[in-house]
Amino acid sequence: MTTETKPTKSNFDLDLHTYRLLQAEPFFAALSRRINKSKTNAIPTAGVRLNEGSGTFEMVYNPEFFERLTDKQKLGVLKHEFYHIIFEHVTGRLPPEGMSKMWNIATDLAINSFLMDELPEGGCIPTRGIFETYPKEQSAEWYYSKLQQDQQNQEGAYDPKHGNQGEGDGEGEGQGQGDGLPDSLDDHSGWSESDADTKQMAKERMRQAVEDAVKEVQSRGQGWGTVGASMQERIIDMITPKVDWKKVLRYFIKTSQRSNKRSTVRRINPRFPYIHAGKKVNRTAKIAISIDQSGSVSDAMLSAFFSELNGLSKLAEFTVVPFDTHVDESKVYVCKKGQRRATERVLCGGTCFNAPTEWVNNRGDFDGHIVLTDMEAPKPVSSKCQRIWFTSDYHAKNPYFQTTEKVIGIPIDNA
């Protein structure tokens, strides 16, 4: 349904064209039916905003601008605005400095990597124009950092809040106001106007709308149209409930603990007070941590993992077992609180999960086995103690082998 916010001279109605434009785009067609579209002459091109009254997203567009575009460009602008919604650029996924023109351009660069030849002149596109040295398919955060670095190199210290919040003219003629940055193709002026509660409500409703659109195309077997595999993965990741790997790790360790009782006069025996000594229960666990040394486990993942283990050192004793196709006994060590040795590469080569599994099985005194890996090797033999796998988000969703054991992704980068 289209809601007119301000009178316009053009009779162009986007809703009358979306069915035709999106015939070959099942996913975007399903999503479009769930997004209200309002025409207005208050902005020069198009944009996305939050409707304060309904707590929902809506796309706003200037009908005179859309009327001038080719069908290919109309479709490109539609998809551009939908991507802003999908990746929550509107609902506060912001850098610490807050909303800025630089952040607007960064989000456009992230989106336009997937719309290279579909947009009208004036779009910020990686590998082209002043962004010729910018690679494609990076996150908005990556582009934002790159823009900051380039600005600092040119002008010294730069305040990211400097500049307008995307007052593009839709035809690529705006060049910013002294900050050296071009204007955005679309209008971002309504992104920071809503309160936190409205943004949260809209975010939850939009995630549900995206999830419903994905389910619709999957159930009908229509495919995703021009949405490539990497973008499909990002969209599905956005709507997939996130597992808190830190909570899973803590729970695994606690469920691996054994109870050891010892007599102590410091505790009263409830059955025979002052006659027999009381009992003190100590719960601890001996955990083996096998680390894949093939180079597939990033330093960032290792750092995050061992930083968390450091806070759990009172719950268990951790034995680090570096491995590739074998386990070198001289490289095995007990990880002590505050120890940073864990991030070192001490082996190199292929990957064989049987090596650490058999090493742990043969010791016979471990209560749990954690494997940190990319999962890219054949399925190993069974473990005599409970085992869990930690890997990247991508490999958790695309494991090399199927297993009934838990496989948990550790998020390092946000696409």
Summary of the structure (lengths in Angstrom):
residues: 415
radius of gyration: 27.5
end to end distance: 31.5
largest distance: 96.5
contacts: 1262
relative contact order: 0.09
helix: 36%
strand: 17%
